């Protein structure tokens, strides 16, 4: 699972690069609106994941870097936090 998370981070960076190109590239009319719609959907999902991280902030103490990683990489950045939360819950039992 860790390998998949590491391999998918460059894919997410390329995705966001494509979204930025669709927004600021030279031919907006050629690209169409589909990349912007997909970018908005992914952005909303990543914002929801940031809210999930915020809900357990008292336990995990995430930094600004952690929040930005979740904003950019989404669930591929959340794996570490889920593992830490699982470990903390196991210790409480």
C-alpha positions in Angstrom: 0.0 0.0 0.0 2.9 2.4 0.8 4.3 1.8 -2.7 1.0 2.7 -4.3 0.8 5.9 -2.3 4.3 6.9 -3.3 3.7 6.1 -7.0 0.4 8.0 -7.1 1.8 11.3 -5.8 3.4 12.2 -9.1 0.2 11.2 -10.9 -1.7 13.7 -8.7 0.9 16.4 -9.4 0.4 15.8 -13.1 -3.4 16.0 -12.6 -3.1 19.3 -10.8 -0.7 20.5 -13.5 -3.2 19.6 -16.1 -5.9 21.5 -14.3 -3.7 24.6 -14.0 -2.9 24.3 -17.7 -6.6 24.1 -18.5 -7.2 27.2 -16.4 -4.2 29.3 -17.5 -3.1 27.7 -20.8 -3.2 29.5 -24.1 -6.2 27.8 -25.6 -9.0 27.6 -23.0 -11.6 26.9 -25.7 -9.7 23.9 -27.0 -9.5 22.2 -23.6 -13.2 22.6 -22.7 -14.8 22.5 -19.3 -14.3 18.8 -18.4 -10.9 19.2 -16.8 -12.3 22.1 -14.7 -15.3 20.1 -13.6 -13.0 17.1 -12.7 -10.7 19.5 -10.8 -13.6 20.9 -8.8 -14.8 17.5 -7.9 -11.4 16.4 -6.7 -10.8 19.7 -4.9 -14.1 19.2 -3.0 -13.1 15.6 -2.0 -9.7 16.8 -0.8 -11.3 19.6 1.2 -13.6 17.1 2.8 -10.6 15.0 3.7 -9.0 18.0 5.3 -12.1 18.5 7.4 -11.8 14.8 8.5 -8.2 15.5 9.5 -9.3 18.6 11.3 -11.8 16.5 13.4 -9.0 14.4 14.8 -6.5 17.3 15.1 -6.5 17.1 18.9 -5.2 13.5 18.7 -2.8 13.7 15.7 -1.7 17.4 15.9 -1.3 17.8 12.1 0.9 20.6 10.8 0.2 23.0 8.0 2.4 20.8 5.8 0.1 17.9 6.6 -3.0 19.9 5.6 -1.4 21.0 2.4 -0.3 17.5 1.5 -3.9 16.3 2.0 -5.2 19.2 -0.2 -2.8 18.2 -3.0 -2.6 14.4 -2.7 -5.9 13.6 -0.9 -6.2 10.0 0.3 -2.6 9.3 -0.7 -1.5 11.7 2.0 -4.1 10.5 4.5 -2.7 6.9 4.7 -0.1 8.0 7.3 -2.7 9.8 9.4 -5.1 6.8 9.3 -2.3 4.5 10.5 -1.4 6.8 13.4 -5.1 7.1 14.4 -5.5 3.4 14.3 -2.4 2.9 16.4 -3.7 5.5 19.0 -7.1 3.8 19.2 -5.4 0.4 19.7 -3.3 1.8 22.6 -6.5 3.2 24.3 -8.0 -0.3 24.4 
